[in-house]
Amino acid sequence: MALAGYWLLVPRTKEVVTFVAQVAPAERVLAVNGRIRPRLQVDIRPALGGELIALPLDVGDRVAAGQILARIDDAPETAAIVEAEASVQAQKATLAQAQRDLARFVALGQFATKREVEQRRLAVLEGERELRRRRANAMQARELRDRRVLRAPFAGVILERPVDPGQTVGLDSIIYRLADLSSPEVTLEVDEVYAAEIRPGMEALVSLPGKTRQLRAIVAHVEPRVDPATGARDVRLSLVDAAIDAPSGLTVTVNLVMEKRDRAISLPRNAIIQSSSGAKVRIVGSDDVVIEREIGFIDWPAEKVIVSSGIRASERILANPESAAPGEKVRVVK
């Protein structure tokens, strides 16, 4: 009984878990969600309204640059072209006659008055001017007909086709949504607090759902404007790795490398005691007594943070700072 009482009453050394602070390369990373987006994307709209008479493509079809995507009824323009070309031919005949008359009066020499020659010469000039005007009208009619044919501005894939053949469309109608998926990009919305540190050229790692391999990327653009509705700035990444087979709009995880250090001490955030008076850690000294010390660190939304002051390499840090109070003698367990 005496031994049992002694075991119960005599204070025992508290057992704690620690980790050793080490100098090693460290990165400050910002983890955010992003979306895959095409490098190029455009809504194909008609330049002139009318009835769709040809709509040969559907969602998922691949097209080449310049390929015909759709045709809109061009009967009015075709009729105008026929009329304009007939007008051009008629004016050519009129001009030819004026040129023959001028040549005939010039050949008469002194038998033709100067006024008569000038009148014929003026008729030729007027005929040439009229021919140019009618040719311009014919060209304009052909251009209007060409605008009834919709062509692909670049090679890509049809993402959407909101209309059907035979439908009457207007200038605001979307015929196709075309995208270049050969070199997709990643778009992010980053809180303005963190976006201020992002610069073009920074490295990033992109993780696709269900894929173990991370894709390398770099920051290509940081939107200078903050969206007042969300308080975020848009950031666009270019993938460095080879082209990927990922659908547009896919949600991905992005780790933006904000800073790299060759030598730094990093701590788990849960090893730090934070209060209004500052940040502290609890250290097991060489005499196995716990001491509390103020530290400085770069406050960043990550599980590990980089320490800027207050800790030296090889010091033993309490993994759970609440496991022992300052001044307590402890025994470190592994």
C-alpha positions, 0 to 999 in steps of 0.5 A, a space after each residue: 500500500 505504501 508503494 502504491 501511495 508513493 506511485 500515486 502521489 509522487 509527481 511523474 515526468 510528463 511525456 511529450 512529442 517533439 520535432 527538431 527544427 531543421 534548415 532545409 529548402 522551403 517553398 511558400 505555396 498558395 493552393 487554389 482551385 482553377 478551371 481549364 479554359 481554351 487558349 482561344 474561344 470565340 462565338 461565331 455570329 452571322 454578319 447578316 441575318 437570315 435563314 440557315 440553309 447549311 449547318 454541317 457541323 455538330 458539337 465535338 467536330 474538329 475544324 480547320 482554319 478557314 473551313 466553312 461552318 455555315 451558310 445563310 440564305 443569300 438569294 437577295 445578294 445573288 440577285 443583286 450580283 447578277 444585276 450588277 454584273 449585267 450593269 457592268 457589261 452594259 457600261 463596258 459597251 457604252 464606254 467602248 462606243 465612246 472610245 470609238 467615237 473619240 478615236 474617229 473624231 481625233 482621226 478627222 484632225 482639222 475637219 473636227 472642231 476642238 469642242 467636238 473632240 473635247 466632248 467625246 473625250 469627256 464622254 470617255 472619262 465619264 464612261 470610265 468613271 461610271 464603269 468603276 462605280 458599277 464594278 464597285 457595286 458588283 464587288 460590294 454585292 459579292 462581298 455581301 454574299 460572302 458574308 453569308 458564309 461563316 468560316 472558322 477563324 482558327 482550327 479548333 473544336 465545336 463546343 456548342 451549337 445552339 441553333 438548327 438548320 432552317 432557323 432564322 438567325 439575327 446578328 446576336 445569334 450564336 451559331 457555334 462556340 469554337 475553341 482551340 483546345 490544343 494548348 489549354 490554359 488554367 484560370 484562377 480567381 485569387 483573393 486580392 490579399 494574395 494576388 498582390 504578390 503574384 507576378 507573371 512567370 511564377 511557377 505553379 503545379 496543376 493537379 487534374 482529378 484522377 491524375 497522379 502526375 502534376 502538370 507544370 505551369 507558369 503565370 501568364 497574366 494577372 488581371 490588374 483589376 479587382 472584381 468588386 463583387 468577389 474581391 478577387 483578381 483573375 489569374 491565367 496560367 499557361 501549361 508548360 507540359 505537353 498538350 493535355 486531354 482535358 475538357 474545357 471547364 474542368 475544375 483543377 487544383 493549383 499550387 502557386 509557388 509564391 516563394 522559394 528559399 534554399 535555407 529556411 526553418 519551417 514549422 507546422 502551423 498547429 505548433 504555434 500559439 497565436 494571441 494578440 500579443 504575438 506568436 510563440 512556440 514551446 521548446 524543450 531545452 537541454 535540461 528537458 525543461 519547457 520554455 516559451 519563446 516568441 517567434 516571427 513567421 510569414 503568415 500564409 494559408 498553408 499547413 507549414 509556415 516559414 519562420 523568420 526569427 526566434 528559432 535555431 536549428 536543432 532545437 526541439 519544438 513541442 508538436 502540441 504546444 498544449 501538452 506541457 506548460 513553460 517550466 515543466 520538466 518533460 521526457 521526450 518520447 518518439 
